[in-house]
Amino acid sequence: MENQHIRPSTGLRGEITVPGDKSISHRSIMFASLAHGDSYIRGFLRGEDNLATLNAFKAMGVEIEEPVTGELKVRGSGLSGLQEPRDVLDCGNSGTTMRLMSGVLAGQNFFSVLSGDRYLRRRPMARVINPLIQMGAQIWGREHNRCAPLALKGGQLRSITYNSPVASAQVKSALILAGLRAEGTTTVHEPHVSRDHTERMLRHMGIELESFPGGVQIEGGQELQGREIEVPGDISSAAFFLVAALIVPDSELLIKNVGINPTRSGIVDILCSMGGNIQVLNEREAAGEPIADLLVRSSDLHGIEIGGDMVPRAIDEFPVVSVAAACAHGITSIRDAAELRVKETDRIAAMEAVLRTFGVRVDSHEDGMTIHGREVLRGGKVKSCGDHRIAMSAAIAGLRAMSAVEIEDTGCTATSFPSFWKLLQQTAFPKE
């Protein structure tokens, strides 16, 4: 088990580029594989989660050229050109792979099995299984169709109108992908707006779909066309360095080529509401996604209340948001975030334990937590719980601690941010 030791930093400086967006990287491989013709993907994140998606499509006969550096070339098979896999498709730790692949496989006329690691096999899958069964797919899962492994027998699907009880881009995307193979119009309603990377990339690849307040609908029978795809830097990865530069005195950091999709940029709005000095520079667009450079300087933060529509726009960033809250003046309240309890781990419980180790007072709730900021954090030993975002959030807190911090089981960061520790060393301790 790999551990990391972090000590206080005297300031983050320089200019960095974070790896490609994990969510967009997943979709780039999936949609290019399902398209007609060749696609060329630049900026693909070679994290373990995304490689699980890539390997799954290779196992179904898709030709993918993947040089260690440079762009990927994907020779698309079309929506009906996938081959039955000879073995179980291993999704690793990736909920995105399993849930979106369920939507793809629901419309394929063959048998397949999706599984993953022990953490993924605990995560809720009924949220995609139930509507896909309504569309006509045959799916069997462990614990009465609630958990993986999942066995699927796809076939002819029918369109449905589905009112999702959760705002989930993964559920929405799975049903959109299934809807491409269904007869008629598939409509998905959500309680809040979830990230829209699927809609943007499908439009870029020639698909017509309608987004409206509270949902999306798509007509079946359309075909994707191969395209060039540029994957922007992942704002979820940038979030760790945004918070680090805000809470460590004497910091000034430029993070280049970051995706600022408005359904994902809640982290910037939250940190600015807390008093953070973040400038959005050089705004532009690529493959339907808005991109910018982010200049961040150390700031005196203050507590705020976070909830409602803001939550799905920053759901993956709440572990590091809680670190910002721990270093802010006053109290920060996070509500309406029960979804955090069913991520790679229970992130509310995990971050409560991490922050308490740093000496922070935390009152947890079923749907969030109340964090009492303090001037100085103390050092200690913390557990990552095998969750990449918990491990990296603990490292950022360690930069502001009075003494060294040891973080257990940090190998998990390779799932989303393989270069995290190198970039942290480069920015927080540049003279070494």
C-alpha angles and dihedrals in degrees: 000000000000119000129189130208119213127188132187118290126217093212143322117248140172141040125296142174117214122215122273121289111277096213093048092044090056091051094044091060095041097047095041089052091051094046131093112248133009126319127196118209123197124189096021112172109238093204122137093256094054093043088056088059092045093050092048092059092044087054087057093055102267114146111229124175107204116181115188088244129024132033128332120236116212121189102207122225097201123239093292100037102083118116127225108264117241094217142025112295106238112215093181109199095334119120089178091058094049098043098043092042088055088060092048095047094045088074098043119100096228143074122264140165127214122199139154145176125314092270094052092046088062096052122101114264101164088089089072100026096059099053092041090054088051087056091055105266121136110228131168122190139175120267095029096313094312103106143030147296089081124194114201134190108186131194143133109355131202124216120251140183107235129191104204114211090210133048097240127155088198093057092043092048094048090054093045090053091047088046091061087065096041130093113249131359122329116204127192123193122195133192090228134012112273127197113297104207090122094055093046095049094044090054089049087055095051104268121137116217134154124233118195135169104295100009156002138249133200135189116230125236098049121133129218121231124215115257144168110267126195113197112210124217113283113258088203088061092042089053092073091056093042090057093041093054091046097051101038111077120239094025130145118167134171116207111193133208098010121166110242100184104167091232088059105033096083089112091065092048092048094049092046089050087055090056099267119160103228122153121198109215139178097013116197142144137245128180089349095307124114114233133187145161117253121213112194131184131187111274143179103252128202132200122265140175116258125191147102120046092359093068101071089045090062106019095129093046099056095098091061091037086061089056090054088049091051089057095043129097112256131356130327119199121200116192138164090037102116087132087077089072093066101046123104083308135351093289095189092057093039095052091043088058092045094049093046088055087056089052096255121145110235130179109195126205133188090260102031145323144268114230124198108208121225134194098235131027121212125226129244145121121303136184122232093201086220090289117132095209093050091051094050094043090053089051091054091050088050091062088066098041126112093235141010122307127208117206118198125219100009098161087094090078087080089075092074112358114030093169096048098109092045092051091045090054091045095052105030099039104023098158095060 
